[in-house]
Amino acid sequence: MKSSARDFSDNAEKALLNPDLRRALAQVREGFVVKRAKAFAELPEFAALRRLGHEIKQHSLEHLDYYLERYERQVIAAGGQVHWAQTPQQARDIVVKICRDSAAQRVIKGKSMVSEEVALNEALEAADFEVTETDLGEYIIQLAKEPPSHIIAPAVHKTREQVNALFRDHHKNLGGKRDASVAGLVNEARQVLRQAFLKADVGITGANFLIAETGAHVLVTNEGNGDLCSSLPRVHIVTASIEKVIPNLEDLSVLLRLLARSATGQPLSVYTTLYNGPAKAEQGAGPKEYHVVLVDHGRSTLLGTEFREALRCIRCGACLNHCPVYTAIGGHAYGWVYPGPIGAVLSPLMLGMQEAHDLPHACTLNGHCQQVCPMEIPLPSLLRRLRQRGFSDRVDGRRSRWALQVWVILARHPALYRFINDVGAWMMGKVARGGVLHRWPMAGAWTRYRDLPTPEGSGFISAWKRGDRS
């Protein structure tokens, strides 16, 4: 299933009418929101850690060139190779060439948002490599031929029944009686993926952080598949975006305490592993080649703009989990790799306003995303700036521009605003039946799915001036 950020409105409408999606998304609150709140309630120093994490990432971005060069030197000293990719196409070409040069046939992948961003799977498959995702969520959506719908839980939009149906269709060669329970489905996937691990020539993973001090990259998972992708194949390729670099291991200890709690409510993820170059001769096991592909894709340009704060993101997904828009429509409606509030910021900046002009408007500006962001990214402010850019660049629809101009006139003339407000409230009261409106001009997007409650009496300001506090 392929969609585009340009189709956000249509995507969102379809999502709202999907009962299976609503049922699947209901688990987001219990699975992420409640656990996160409990985890931070048990961490008295959370505010101090959050401020320190902000400073670490901000410092890293302000000196990004220095830390990237230092990281590259350390990787080379450890026997690895660093490849620089300015565009997604360059990233794809680099990885495909590494696989071809190593005479590979089978590729296994750990979860990597950057590889999704550059459409790496499609490029590898077009080059006739057999590619298997090994993260359970990524494996599920690979079978479904869908993109991820969440930063840390790619298949959160799938119900157990849907996963069972997928496995039934794709695992026909497995013997024995099938078990459709959650544990049974996990074991079924484990049987299939075990063979992929053992036969793979190349393993590709992402990186949660890059350590400039040592040249190591850090991988955080709850399944252990990342460790197998990194250690079993003879070639290990790391795909990471340039803003993942941080100065040292001390900084890492701070960010790890924030990441897992923000993402899943855990003190730490089950597996937190540091990798540094290919296996040494005396180690025997491990990859013989170690490559790091550093992807820019417009990030260096963002550093010099008012949107650079978005690059502090550590991909915890907390903003998605607490967003009323995301939890109503899921991730696919956003039409690209990064959904939710952070996606509504990154997609227009990386794909262009023309392609993703609706996304900055997919927000109520309630500010909850900023409250829970461990890196204190001012997401509502960034979204407002993107709305302003969309208006000034004239990428918004004519109707939206007209409505906004009318609103500006009313906002500048309070007396006129109150008069129209009172007249509108009076008219709505006259035509309403039972205190609700089933239809109203310019409110079709609301009344198509629900009734519109009518105001009681005049507008709020007029009522306040009369002393009506009821």
Summary of the structure (lengths in Angstrom):
residues: 470
radius of gyration: 24.9
end to end distance: 51.1
largest distance: 85.8
contacts: 1524
relative contact order: 0.13
helix: 54%
strand: 11%
